[in-house]
Amino acid sequence: MDRGDSERVTARYQEYLEAFVVRARRVEEHSLAAGWDALVELAEIQIQVTRLDNGGMRIRHEYPAEEVVESAAARLRPILLEGDACFYQKVLKALGYFCRALPQDSEWIRAARDEWRTRVQPTTGEEAGYWVMVSNSATGEDHSLDRHRLAMAWIYGDVVHHDAARRQEADPFGLVDRFRAAVPLIAWAMVGTIELLNFIRVLQEAGHIQLSQRVFDERVALKSTTWEENATVYFAPVGTEPPTAAKTPLTAQWAQLDSAVDLSVFRTQSGAQLLRTGDEAAEPPEAGSGTSCSKPQAG
């Protein structure tokens, strides 16, 4: 490999790692990851069996709310997709390249690759952990599907896509079977993602890789969705051209909104345009200050 090829490979692999760090940090911020022990436990197939007084048995599954797992699946999705830069196996390949002279780290990478394949991309029903068989007494049809395919049907048929083929294959088993098959997969993928993120942090601190510090520091998830900030507000008749940039001087049609202005004008049927400029002394929670225009609804 000549120098040009080496530089291109290095740049591509660094791109994979930086994309993964940003996405993995967002996964790390998810509420399911707030309790590490609980997340690890959730990654295992949990079935509680109780013996009844009449000699029968009762099976109980207890999982987080579906919408909580659904949001986790959405955050994980790019890490599960082979076509995305932050795909887990691409990141391991990149790390293998940078750690090729580090035997101990290379061994960790190989082990992580094998475990991910077994847990997230199993090739047999046995590797998947279990399978479900159902029989329709009305039609006489029998169906059988392993846990991994049921889980994929929930992720890509019920949640992040509407994959018709996956839904059709898994429909005979119902939403409950699809969901409870997906929970351990999602939880384990989160565990594997966060462990790999921490491994990358160690390599970065040791100087074995040189990623942009920005990907470790930038905001990746919102802690709060309520903000208050000081601002100067301007308004103009509907149809007035807004400024083309944050620092563009305002035309004479824009007037400052202050205590002398009757706010009821913004509730009339005619509507209005508003322009807010950020207060330099009190930067908004999001990075940077700027200008925003809006058209309040009439009524």
Secondary structure, DSSP 8 states (H G I E B T S, - for coil): --HHHHHHHHHHHHHHHHHHHHHHHHHHTSGGGSSHHHHHHHTS---EEEE-TTS-EEEE-----HHHHHHHHHHHHHHH-TTSTT-HHHHHHHHHHHTTT-HHHHHHHHHHHHHHHHHHS-SSHHHHS-EEEEE-TTT--EEEEEHHHHHHHIIIIIIS---HHHHHHHGGGHHHHHHHHHHHHHHHHHHHHHHHHHHHHHHHHHTSS---THHHHS--S-S-S-----EEEEEE-TT----SSTTS---TT-EE--TTS-GGGGGSTT--EEEEEE-TTS--SSSS--EEEE-----
